[in-house]
């Protein structure tokens, strides 16, 4: 996550909470927010983590824990332009996403946005992916939005003064290099065994010509050298509608998300490329390890085929389910933690420069066309000091060579879609959210579920793009 960051690719994620402050016991202003936020933010120990570079780049950076947070720096104020709707808010968030985080400080910023229509404010949390992946950040948010959050048991990062000296850091690096050398033969064995299992199972399954070949994404309008500018768009769906449709078709919620994205991308491919005649490859982050963690990255990728070349929405859902099942099986056969384990062996002296060089020259993504995430968010509605969290959105970063990230977060009765692009991929990122809603409605009709989509109560009005 650190080494792939370049001027064109910022590796932070965004968490957006739209908050109804009408029920607060005192009038809301930024100082009230700061007072409420201070205690909760300080209790989240990962927000005090600070990167420490190893002398001469002889190993990967390490963490140390700051005792204090500079709230004047980390807590900021922005204003949503009039009339303060979803489009204006999304434009503000896109602007905030366009600048990298300062690595000389703890890797997060939090913005309170005023000017939204109605008695609403917005909390925008910008946090580096190296600090927390989707599961960790979801756990942080679920804890922070409770009316009376329980005490956290996060162990502090304890270090002596001697550990922070150049000699102490080099000694720690040497110890870890020794551990990595000891583990390497076992990792090589796990790799060869996993690859053999995947190849054997692929031979047993036979050919699937209707699916995209693994690690061979076709060229598309999505894939280019990414610009530093970010564009953001959101749209809410009713979770009950999506669950009902998935049950009617006998597929999973994740299959529904991917099939909906495939339908939307089909529409956009026809618009921007003039055809949608080849399946795309999605990169889908999947978590492993401790589900209750508050920091760190414990995920790998599935790379299922997206049936954008299929006009029939039910056939698209069927192929999505098959592709996802195969991708999950391959992931388990290979080993969920295998790829992340190899990342530890990246040479820190040359990896950042190599990724930066690649980001500015790579014309298409090596293994995927775009990233699509589906993260289960908080199940209970958050309430703080009488303010109610009405909507939550989240999105991850763009990766090298790919100009789109679609992230879907569930929150209580909502399934909320966020789209991040650069300024080269589409004319308007709301074209993507618009297409997602139309694609889902098309699948419901094909499944025999008639009637309009359920309106998400208390959500900001959606953005509709003229076609």
C-alpha positions as CSV (number, residue, x, y, z in Angstrom):
1,X,0.0,0.0,0.0
2,X,2.9,2.4,0.6
3,X,5.0,1.4,-2.4
4,X,2.3,1.5,-5.0
5,X,1.5,5.2,-4.0
6,X,2.6,7.6,-6.7
7,X,1.6,11.1,-7.8
8,X,-1.1,9.5,-9.9
9,X,-2.3,6.9,-7.4
10,X,-3.2,7.9,-3.9
11,X,-3.6,5.0,-1.5
12,X,-6.1,6.4,0.9
13,X,-9.7,5.3,1.5
14,X,-12.7,7.4,2.2
15,X,-15.5,6.9,4.8
16,X,-18.4,9.3,4.5
17,X,-21.2,9.6,7.2
18,X,-24.2,11.9,6.5
19,X,-25.5,12.9,9.9
20,X,-28.9,14.3,10.8
21,X,-28.2,16.8,13.6
22,X,-31.8,17.9,14.2
23,X,-32.1,15.9,17.4
24,X,-28.9,17.2,19.1
25,X,-29.3,18.7,22.5
26,X,-27.2,21.8,21.6
27,X,-26.9,23.6,18.2
28,X,-24.3,22.0,16.0
29,X,-21.1,23.8,15.1
30,X,-17.5,22.7,14.4
31,X,-16.4,23.3,18.0
32,X,-19.1,21.0,19.2
33,X,-18.0,18.4,16.8
34,X,-14.3,18.7,17.9
35,X,-15.3,18.2,21.5
36,X,-17.4,15.2,20.8
37,X,-14.8,13.7,18.4
38,X,-11.7,14.2,20.5
39,X,-12.4,11.5,23.1
40,X,-13.5,8.9,20.6
41,X,-10.7,9.5,18.1
42,X,-8.0,9.3,20.9
43,X,-9.4,6.0,22.0
44,X,-8.8,4.5,18.5
45,X,-5.1,3.7,19.0
46,X,-4.4,3.1,15.2
47,X,-5.1,6.8,14.6
48,X,-2.0,7.6,16.6
49,X,0.2,5.3,14.6
50,X,3.1,7.1,12.9
51,X,5.4,5.7,10.1
52,X,9.1,5.4,10.9
53,X,11.5,4.7,8.0
54,X,14.4,2.3,8.5
55,X,17.8,3.8,7.9
56,X,19.1,3.3,4.3
57,X,15.8,1.6,3.5
58,X,17.1,-1.7,4.7
59,X,13.6,-2.9,5.5
60,X,10.0,-1.8,5.3
61,X,8.8,1.1,7.5
62,X,7.6,0.4,11.0
63,X,5.0,1.9,13.3
64,X,5.4,3.9,16.5
65,X,2.5,5.3,18.5
66,X,2.2,9.0,19.1
67,X,0.9,10.1,22.5
68,X,-1.1,13.0,21.2
69,X,-3.1,13.9,18.1
70,X,-2.8,17.4,16.6
71,X,-6.5,18.0,16.2
72,X,-5.9,21.4,14.7
73,X,-4.3,19.6,11.8
74,X,-6.3,16.4,11.6
75,X,-9.8,17.9,12.1
76,X,-10.8,20.3,9.3
77,X,-13.8,22.1,8.1
78,X,-15.2,22.4,4.5
79,X,-18.4,23.8,3.1
80,X,-20.7,22.1,0.6
81,X,-21.8,24.7,-2.1
82,X,-25.4,25.7,-2.5
83,X,-27.9,24.1,-3.0
84,X,-26.2,21.4,-0.8
85,X,-27.4,18.3,-2.5
86,X,-25.8,14.9,-3.3
87,X,-24.0,16.2,-6.4
88,X,-22.4,19.2,-4.6
89,X,-21.4,16.9,-1.7
90,X,-19.8,14.3,-4.0
91,X,-17.9,17.1,-5.8
92,X,-16.4,18.2,-2.5
93,X,-15.4,14.6,-1.6
94,X,-13.8,14.1,-5.0
95,X,-11.7,17.3,-4.4
96,X,-10.6,16.0,-1.0
97,X,-9.7,12.6,-2.5
98,X,-7.4,14.2,-5.1
99,X,-4.5,15.0,-2.7
100,X,-2.3,12.5,-0.9
101,X,-1.9,12.3,2.9
102,X,1.2,13.7,4.6
103,X,3.4,10.7,5.6
104,X,5.2,12.8,8.3
105,X,2.0,12.7,10.3
106,X,-0.5,9.9,11.4
107,X,-2.1,8.9,8.1
108,X,-5.6,10.3,8.3
109,X,-7.6,13.5,8.1
110,X,-11.2,14.1,9.1
111,X,-13.4,16.8,7.6
112,X,-16.8,18.1,8.8
113,X,-18.8,19.5,5.9
114,X,-21.5,22.0,6.5
115,X,-23.9,23.5,4.0
116,X,-25.9,20.4,3.2
117,X,-29.6,20.7,2.7
118,X,-31.8,20.1,5.7
119,X,-30.4,19.6,9.2
120,X,-27.5,17.5,8.0
121,X,-23.7,17.7,8.2
122,X,-21.2,15.3,6.7
123,X,-18.2,13.6,8.4
124,X,-15.5,12.6,5.8
125,X,-12.8,10.4,7.1
126,X,-9.7,10.1,4.8
127,X,-7.4,7.3,6.0
128,X,-4.5,5.6,4.3
129,X,-5.1,2.0,3.3
130,X,-1.9,0.9,5.0
131,X,-3.5,1.8,8.3
132,X,-6.8,0.0,7.8
133,X,-8.5,-2.2,5.2
134,X,-12.3,-2.5,4.7
135,X,-12.9,-4.8,7.6
136,X,-10.7,-2.8,10.0
137,X,-12.2,0.6,9.0
138,X,-15.7,-0.9,9.2
139,X,-14.9,-2.0,12.8
140,X,-13.6,1.4,13.6
141,X,-16.7,3.1,12.3
142,X,-19.1,0.6,14.0
143,X,-17.4,1.4,17.3
144,X,-17.2,5.1,16.8
145,X,-20.9,5.7,16.0
146,X,-22.3,3.8,19.0
147,X,-24.1,6.1,21.5
148,X,-21.8,4.7,24.3
149,X,-19.0,2.8,22.8
150,X,-17.3,0.2,25.0
151,X,-13.7,0.4,26.0
152,X,-11.4,-0.8,23.4
153,X,-8.8,-3.5,24.2
154,X,-6.3,-2.4,21.5
155,X,-2.8,-3.1,22.8
156,X,-0.5,0.0,22.5
157,X,2.7,-0.1,20.4
158,X,5.2,-0.2,23.2
159,X,8.8,0.7,22.4
160,X,11.8,1.9,24.4
161,X,13.8,5.0,23.5
162,X,16.6,2.7,22.4
163,X,14.3,1.0,19.9
164,X,13.7,4.4,18.2
165,X,17.4,5.1,17.5
166,X,19.0,4.3,14.2
167,X,20.8,1.3,15.8
168,X,17.6,0.1,17.4
169,X,15.7,0.3,14.1
170,X,18.5,-1.6,12.2
171,X,18.5,-4.3,14.9
172,X,14.7,-4.7,14.6
173,X,15.1,-4.9,10.8
174,X,17.8,-7.5,11.1
175,X,15.7,-9.7,13.4
176,X,12.8,-9.5,11.0
177,X,15.0,-10.3,7.9
178,X,16.2,-13.4,9.8
179,X,12.6,-14.4,10.4
180,X,11.7,-13.9,6.8
181,X,14.7,-16.0,5.6
182,X,13.6,-18.8,8.0
183,X,10.1,-18.7,6.5
184,X,11.1,-18.5,2.8
185,X,11.5,-22.3,2.2
186,X,8.0,-22.9,3.6
187,X,6.6,-20.1,1.5
188,X,8.1,-21.6,-1.6
189,X,6.6,-25.0,-0.8
190,X,3.2,-23.4,-0.1
191,X,3.4,-21.5,-3.4
192,X,4.3,-24.6,-5.6
193,X,1.6,-26.7,-3.8
194,X,-1.1,-24.0,-4.2
195,X,-0.3,-23.4,-7.9
196,X,-0.4,-27.2,-8.6
197,X,-3.8,-27.5,-6.8
198,X,-5.2,-24.6,-8.9
199,X,-3.9,-26.0,-12.2
200,X,-5.2,-29.5,-11.3
201,X,-8.7,-28.2,-10.4
202,X,-8.8,-26.1,-13.6
203,X,-8.1,-29.2,-15.7
204,X,-10.9,-31.0,-13.8
205,X,-13.4,-28.2,-14.5
206,X,-12.7,-28.0,-18.1
207,X,-12.9,-25.0,-20.4
208,X,-15.3,-22.0,-19.7
209,X,-15.0,-20.0,-22.9
210,X,-17.8,-17.6,-21.8
211,X,-15.5,-16.4,-18.9
212,X,-12.5,-14.1,-19.2
213,X,-9.1,-15.7,-19.0
214,X,-7.4,-15.3,-15.7
215,X,-5.1,-12.3,-15.4
216,X,-5.9,-11.2,-19.0
217,X,-8.2,-8.1,-18.8
218,X,-9.2,-6.7,-22.2
219,X,-8.5,-3.1,-23.1
220,X,-11.3,-0.7,-22.2
221,X,-12.1,2.9,-21.5
222,X,-11.4,2.0,-17.8
223,X,-7.8,1.3,-18.3
224,X,-5.2,4.0,-18.9
225,X,-2.5,5.9,-17.0
226,X,-4.5,7.3,-14.2
227,X,-4.5,11.1,-13.5
228,X,-4.1,12.5,-10.0
229,X,-7.6,14.1,-10.1
230,X,-10.5,12.2,-8.4
231,X,-14.2,12.3,-9.1
232,X,-16.7,10.8,-6.7
233,X,-20.4,9.7,-6.9
234,X,-22.9,7.9,-4.6
235,X,-26.3,6.3,-4.8
236,X,-28.3,4.4,-2.2
237,X,-30.2,1.1,-2.7
238,X,-32.6,-0.6,-0.3
239,X,-30.9,-3.6,1.1
240,X,-34.2,-5.5,1.3
241,X,-34.6,-5.1,-2.5
242,X,-31.2,-6.6,-3.2
243,X,-31.6,-9.5,-0.7
244,X,-35.1,-10.3,-2.2
245,X,-33.7,-10.3,-5.7
246,X,-30.7,-12.5,-4.7
247,X,-33.0,-15.0,-3.0
248,X,-35.4,-15.1,-6.0
249,X,-32.4,-16.0,-8.2
250,X,-30.6,-18.3,-5.8
251,X,-27.4,-16.3,-5.7
252,X,-25.4,-14.5,-3.0
253,X,-25.6,-10.8,-2.2
254,X,-22.0,-10.5,-3.5
255,X,-23.1,-12.1,-6.8
256,X,-25.9,-9.5,-7.0
257,X,-23.4,-6.7,-6.5
258,X,-21.0,-8.0,-9.2
259,X,-23.9,-8.8,-11.7
260,X,-25.3,-5.3,-11.1
261,X,-21.8,-3.8,-11.8
262,X,-21.5,-5.9,-14.9
263,X,-24.8,-4.6,-16.3
264,X,-23.8,-1.0,-15.6
265,X,-20.3,-1.5,-17.2
266,X,-22.0,-3.0,-20.2
267,X,-24.0,0.2,-20.7
268,X,-20.9,2.3,-20.2
269,X,-18.7,0.2,-22.5
270,X,-21.2,0.6,-25.3
271,X,-21.3,4.3,-24.7
272,X,-17.5,4.9,-24.5
273,X,-16.0,2.1,-26.5
274,X,-18.8,1.4,-28.9
275,X,-19.1,-2.3,-28.0
276,X,-19.2,-4.7,-25.0
277,X,-18.1,-7.9,-26.7
278,X,-15.6,-9.3,-24.2
279,X,-15.9,-10.1,-20.5
280,X,-14.0,-7.9,-18.1
281,X,-11.9,-9.0,-15.1
282,X,-12.8,-7.5,-11.7
283,X,-10.4,-7.3,-8.7
284,X,-12.5,-8.1,-5.6
285,X,-10.8,-7.7,-2.2
286,X,-11.6,-10.5,0.2
287,X,-10.7,-10.5,3.8
288,X,-9.0,-13.2,5.8
289,X,-7.6,-13.3,9.3
290,X,-9.0,-11.6,12.4
291,X,-12.5,-10.2,11.6
292,X,-12.5,-8.0,14.7
293,X,-9.2,-6.1,13.9
294,X,-9.1,-2.3,14.0
295,X,-6.0,-1.8,11.9
296,X,-3.9,-3.4,9.3
297,X,-4.5,-5.1,5.9
298,X,-5.5,-8.8,5.8
299,X,-7.0,-9.2,2.4
300,X,-6.2,-10.7,-1.0
301,X,-8.0,-10.5,-4.3
302,X,-10.5,-12.6,-6.2
303,X,-10.4,-12.0,-10.0
304,X,-13.8,-13.1,-11.3
305,X,-15.0,-12.6,-14.8
306,X,-17.7,-9.9,-15.4
307,X,-20.2,-10.9,-18.1
308,X,-20.5,-7.5,-19.7
309,X,-20.7,-9.1,-23.1
310,X,-24.1,-10.7,-22.3
311,X,-27.3,-8.8,-23.0
312,X,-29.6,-11.1,-21.0
313,X,-29.6,-9.9,-17.4
314,X,-30.5,-13.4,-16.0
315,X,-27.7,-15.0,-18.0
316,X,-25.4,-12.3,-16.7
317,X,-26.3,-13.2,-13.1
318,X,-25.8,-16.9,-13.8
319,X,-22.4,-16.4,-15.3
320,X,-21.4,-14.0,-12.5
321,X,-22.3,-16.7,-10.0
322,X,-20.2,-19.3,-11.8
323,X,-17.3,-17.0,-12.2
324,X,-17.3,-16.0,-8.5
325,X,-17.6,-19.6,-7.4
326,X,-14.5,-20.5,-9.5
327,X,-12.6,-17.5,-8.3
328,X,-13.4,-18.3,-4.7
329,X,-12.3,-22.0,-5.1
330,X,-9.0,-20.9,-6.8
331,X,-8.4,-18.4,-4.0
332,X,-8.8,-21.1,-1.3
333,X,-6.8,-23.7,-3.2
334,X,-3.9,-21.2,-3.7
335,X,-4.1,-20.0,-0.1
336,X,-5.7,-16.6,0.9
337,X,-2.6,-15.3,2.6
338,X,-0.1,-16.4,-0.1
339,X,0.1,-13.2,-2.2
340,X,0.3,-10.9,0.9
341,X,3.1,-13.1,2.3
342,X,5.1,-12.6,-0.9
343,X,4.6,-8.8,-0.6
344,X,6.8,-8.8,2.5
345,X,9.8,-9.7,0.2
346,X,9.5,-6.6,-1.9
347,X,12.9,-4.8,-1.8
348,X,12.2,-1.5,0.0
349,X,15.2,0.2,-1.6
350,X,13.8,-0.1,-5.1
351,X,10.1,-0.9,-4.9
352,X,8.8,2.7,-4.5
353,X,10.7,4.0,-7.5
354,X,9.6,0.9,-9.6
355,X,6.0,1.4,-8.8
356,X,6.2,5.2,-9.4
357,X,7.8,4.5,-12.8
358,X,5.1,1.9,-13.7
359,X,2.2,4.2,-12.6
360,X,3.3,6.9,-15.1
361,X,3.8,4.5,-18.1
362,X,1.5,1.5,-17.8
363,X,-1.2,1.7,-20.4
364,X,-3.5,-0.9,-18.8
365,X,-3.9,-2.8,-15.6
366,X,-1.9,-6.1,-15.5
367,X,-4.5,-8.3,-13.8
368,X,-7.8,-6.5,-13.6
369,X,-9.9,-3.9,-15.3
370,X,-11.3,-2.3,-12.1
371,X,-11.8,-2.9,-8.4
372,X,-15.2,-3.8,-7.0
373,X,-15.6,-4.2,-3.2
374,X,-18.6,-5.3,-1.2
375,X,-18.1,-4.6,2.6
376,X,-20.6,-5.4,5.3
377,X,-20.9,-2.2,7.4
378,X,-22.6,-1.4,10.7
379,X,-25.8,-3.3,11.3
380,X,-27.2,-0.8,13.8
381,X,-28.0,2.9,13.2
382,X,-25.4,5.1,14.8
383,X,-26.3,7.9,17.1
384,X,-24.0,10.4,18.9
385,X,-25.2,13.1,21.3
386,X,-28.6,13.0,19.7
387,X,-27.3,13.2,16.1
388,X,-28.3,10.2,13.9
389,X,-26.1,8.8,11.1
390,X,-28.5,8.7,8.2
391,X,-26.2,7.3,5.4
392,X,-22.7,5.8,5.2
393,X,-20.5,5.5,2.1
394,X,-17.0,4.2,1.6
395,X,-14.6,3.8,-1.3
396,X,-11.1,2.5,-1.8
397,X,-8.3,3.8,-4.0
398,X,-7.7,3.5,-7.7
399,X,-5.0,1.1,-8.6
400,X,-2.3,1.5,-11.3
401,X,-3.8,1.4,-14.8
402,X,-7.4,1.4,-13.7
403,X,-9.6,4.5,-13.5
404,X,-12.5,3.1,-11.5
405,X,-13.3,1.7,-8.1
406,X,-16.8,0.7,-7.2
407,X,-17.3,0.1,-3.4
408,X,-20.6,-1.1,-1.9
409,X,-21.2,-0.8,1.8
410,X,-24.3,-2.1,3.7
411,X,-25.6,0.0,6.5
412,X,-28.7,-1.1,8.5
413,X,-31.3,-1.2,5.7
414,X,-29.2,0.4,3.0
415,X,-26.8,-0.9,0.3
416,X,-24.9,2.2,-0.6
417,X,-22.9,2.5,-3.8
418,X,-19.8,4.7,-4.1
419,X,-17.8,5.2,-7.3
420,X,-14.3,6.7,-7.5
421,X,-12.8,7.6,-10.9
422,X,-10.2,10.0,-12.2
423,X,-11.1,12.8,-14.6
424,X,-10.3,10.8,-17.7
425,X,-12.5,7.8,-17.3
426,X,-16.1,9.2,-17.6
427,X,-17.6,12.6,-18.2
428,X,-19.5,12.4,-14.9
429,X,-19.0,9.7,-12.2
430,X,-22.7,9.8,-11.6
431,X,-23.1,8.1,-15.0
432,X,-21.8,5.0,-13.2
433,X,-24.1,5.2,-10.1
434,X,-27.0,5.9,-12.5
435,X,-26.1,2.9,-14.6
436,X,-25.8,0.7,-11.4
437,X,-29.4,1.6,-10.3
438,X,-30.7,0.9,-13.8
439,X,-28.8,-2.4,-14.0
440,X,-30.3,-3.5,-10.7
441,X,-33.8,-2.6,-11.7
442,X,-33.3,-4.5,-15.0
443,X,-32.3,-7.6,-13.0
444,X,-35.3,-7.3,-10.7
445,X,-37.7,-7.1,-13.6
446,X,-36.1,-10.1,-15.3
447,X,-36.5,-12.0,-12.0
448,X,-40.3,-11.3,-12.1
449,X,-40.1,-8.7,-9.2
450,X,-42.4,-5.9,-10.4
451,X,-42.9,-2.4,-9.1
452,X,-40.5,0.5,-8.4
453,X,-37.4,0.2,-6.3
454,X,-37.9,1.0,-2.7
455,X,-37.0,4.6,-1.8
456,X,-34.3,4.7,0.9
457,X,-35.8,6.7,3.7
458,X,-34.0,9.8,4.9
459,X,-31.4,9.6,2.1
460,X,-30.4,12.6,0.1
461,X,-32.2,12.7,-3.3
462,X,-30.3,10.8,-6.0
463,X,-28.4,12.4,-8.9
464,X,-29.8,11.7,-12.3
465,X,-27.6,12.2,-15.4
466,X,-29.2,13.2,-18.7
467,X,-28.5,10.6,-21.4
